[in-house]
Amino acid sequence: MDFSLTEEQQMIQQTAKDFANEVILPMVDKAEKEEQFPLELFPRLGELGFLGISFDEKYGGIGADKVTHCLFVEEISKVNAGISASVDAHCDLVLNLIYKHGTEDQKQRYLVPGIEGTKIGSLSITEPNSGSDVAAIGTTAKKQGDKYILNGTKLFITNGSICQFTVVCAYTDKSKGSKSGMSLFIVDSDAPGFSVTRKLHGKLGHRSSDTAELAFDNCEVPAENLLGGVEGKGFAHALAGLLGGRISQNVKTVAIGRAAIDAAIEYAKMRKAFGQPISKFQGIQFKITTAVAKLEAAKTFAFKVAWMYSQGMKCHAEAAMAKLMATEAAQFACYEAIQILGGYGYVDEYPVERYYRDVRLSTITEGTNEVQSLIIAKELDL
């Protein structure tokens, strides 16, 4: 297997790194304190092509693979996990669904401006009483003439209060069950009956990522906004879309851990105790080297899965395994980073306390770690 990057991938990686450090980093403190995603980022990312890395050039994309997209995710995640979450939810969870399953008209109306960064999307699946069990959602969509009427509530929706459209999972026929009774709809934010009931504040981490609760009260959606124009494909399409998002999430999680341990390394080289930098003490070295080894192993596997996905290979179990590895390695790294900084690690004078808070979401989002274990167990025929 060839682990080297192409010239194009190296260029995109370096451009992403420069953009993250020169443009995003100066925005982080304000975004975190105000719990507000910097909206000016989307069109700027669109201009550079970052929102369309994996999409065909005819829609304004670059036409690269999943590995290339993950290189971009890695660089912005090292700088801020919340901003990365909002951008990747837009690309991986929303635009990817429309790109793979939408009609040509839907692609022109939503994918193209989404790649440009002039329209922001969100994915509405999770509900107050339905998380990992997607089949338990209560949102319904009833067809009336040339439109559908949606009713239900969605919770923990990334980009929920800043989006111009959201892709909603709803039952069109509960009697058929989840596998053939669910459908996906593209709902514009100005649709009659759609509202943002509340923006979630005071989150443990990812504070610069917009998270909201959405309500659909007899919400009117044109029939032409049924994703793909066919009912009953929602469950399969949603799960397939979550797989792509999970793969990016794994890379993002490792990046958070690496950012934390890099900060700890820098501190350890500067901080002196008993007449020498604490980086010279074996106790500190063991913490750092163990964390780096765990992170490198997790990163390698995460990118292998991204490569498998790009090749069209089956990788559900591998993506689940990579998630378990990434979350374990990153949480270990963030814990040890705070331990190395001591009291300074516990205050926001240094960023490691933010990394520690941000990494906690990794075992919950894109399918909990418990669900990933079930996926692996099924693959092992347990």
C-alpha positions, -999 to +999 in steps of 0.1 A: +000+000+000+013+034-010+011+059+019+026+088+001+004+118-009+000+131-044+012+166-052-024+178-053-031+163-019+001+179-004-010+213-019-045+210-004-031+199+029-007+229+031-033+253+019-057+240+046-031+243+072-022+279+063-059+289+061-066+272+095-037+290+112-039+324+095-077+328+091-095+305+115-072+306+145-077+344+151-115+338+152-114+310+177-115+329+210-144+351+200-163+322+185-159+301+216-168+329+240-199+340+221-208+304+211-213+316+176-199+301+144-181+328+123-205+328+092-180+346+070-160+314+069-183+295+046-180+317+015-142+320+021-139+282+023-161+279-008-138+303-028-108+280-020-127+249-030-126+233+004-164+227+005-164+207-027-132+186-023-151+153-029-176+165-055-175+165-093-161+195-110-193+201-130-209+212-097-180+234-087-161+207-068-125+195-070-133+159-078-108+145-053-112+115-029-121+110+007-085+109+018-080+144+004-111+156+022-098+141+054-065+160+051-085+192+051-106+180+081-074+172+100-059+206+096-089+227+106-097+203+135-063+209+150-072+246+153-108+243+164-131+213+167-163+233+168-157+251+136-145+219+120-178+202+131-200+228+115-180+227+082-179+190+080-216+185+089-223+208+059-200+189+036-202+152+047-237+149+061-256+173+039-240+180+006-228+144+002-264+132+005-276+155-022-246+148-044-252+110-042-290+108-041-305+141-052-321+149-085-303+171-109-326+200-101-318+195-063-281+195-070-283+228-089-305+244-062-286+231-031-254+214-039-239+241-061-245+270-037-235+247-009-201+241-025-198+279-031-206+285+006-235+308-002-260+283+013-254+264+046-270+230+052-279+209+082-290+173+087-320+167+109-323+131+121-319+131+159-350+138+180-356+144+218-366+107+222-346+092+193-308+092+190-289+060+181-322+043+173-330+061+141-360+039+135-377+054+165-381+089+151-415+104+153-414+130+125-439+123+098-444+136+062-479+133+046-484+140+010-511+165+001-513+173-036-480+187-048-465+191-014-457+172+019-468+183+053-441+176+079-447+174+117-421+167+143-391+180+163-354+176+158-327+181+184-289+185+186-288+197+150-255+211+139-259+243+119-296+243+129-300+280+135-276+292+108-287+270+079-306+280+048-319+245+044-320+212+063-323+176+051-350+160+073-356+124+079-393+116+083-417+087+081-438+087+049-454+054+057-448+039+092-466+007+083-436-002+061-412+001+089-379+021+089-362+004+060-388+013+034-411+037+052-387+066+058-378+094+034-355+125+033-367+160+025-349+192+017-366+219+038-358+256+032-354+276+064-382+300+052-407+271+046-441+277+063-442+258+095-405+256+101-389+272+131-358+272+152-372+267+187-340+272+205-302+274+201-284+252+226-260+272+248-236+261+275-223+230+258-194+212+274-174+215+242-177+225+205-190+258+216-182+275+183-204+250+165-240+260+161-264+235+176-302+239+177-336+224+182-359+226+151-396+223+149-418+213+120-454+223+126-475+214+096-444+225+076-451+227+039-425+212+016-428+211-022-430+175-035-400+183-057-379+186-025-383+149-017-346+138-019-341+119-051-378+121-059-385+086-045-401+077-011-388+050+012-351+055+007-345+077+037-332+051+061-306+036+038-294+069+025-291+084+060-270+055+073-248+056+042-243+093+047-234+088+084-207+064+074-189+091+054-193+115+082-180+089+107-148+085+087-141+122+087-150+123+124-123+097+132-097+119+116-110+149+134-109+131+167-072+121+163-064+157+152-079+171+185-057+146+205-026+156+184-032+193+190-034+187+227-002+166+229+016+191+207+007+219+231+019+197+260+052+191+242+057+228+236+050+235+273+072+207+286+102+220+267+096+255+281+087+247+317+116+241+341+117+221+373+146+211+394+170+229+370+159+215+337+129+214+313+103+189+324+105+173+290+138+157+302+121+137+329+112+102+320+078+104+336+068+132+312+085+115+283+065+083+289+032+102+288+041+120+256+055+091+237+026+068+247+001+094+236+019+100+203+022+063+195-016+057+202-025+087+180-003+077+151-018+042+151-053+056+152-045+081+125-031+054+102-061+033+106-085+062+101-069+071+068-069+035+057-106+035+061-109+068+042-089+051+014-112+020+015-142+043+013-127+061-017-121+027-034-158+018-030-149-010-006-172-022+022-159-005+054-187-003+080-169-024+105-136-009+099-150+026+103-165+015+136-131+001+147-113+032+137-138+053+158-131+032+189-093+036+183-095+073+176-116+082+206-095+061+230-062+076+217-075+112+216-090+111+251-058+096+265-038+123+248-060+151+261-060+137+296-022+135+297-018+169+282-037+185+311-017+164+335+016+176+320+005+213+322-008+208+357-027+239+370-022+257+337-040+228+320-071+235+341-075+271+330-082+286+296-049+304+295-038+274+275-059+256+249-056+221+263-086+225+285-107+232+254-093+202+236-102+181+267-138+194+266-141+191+228-128+155+226-156+142+249-182+145+221-162+120+200-177+089+218-212+102+212-215+118+178-217+100+144-230+070+163-221+063+199-191+040+207-216+015+220-233+014+186-199+010+169-192-020+191-225-035+180-216-030+144-183-048+149-200-076+168-224-081+139-194-083+115-178-110+138-211-129+137-213-128+175 
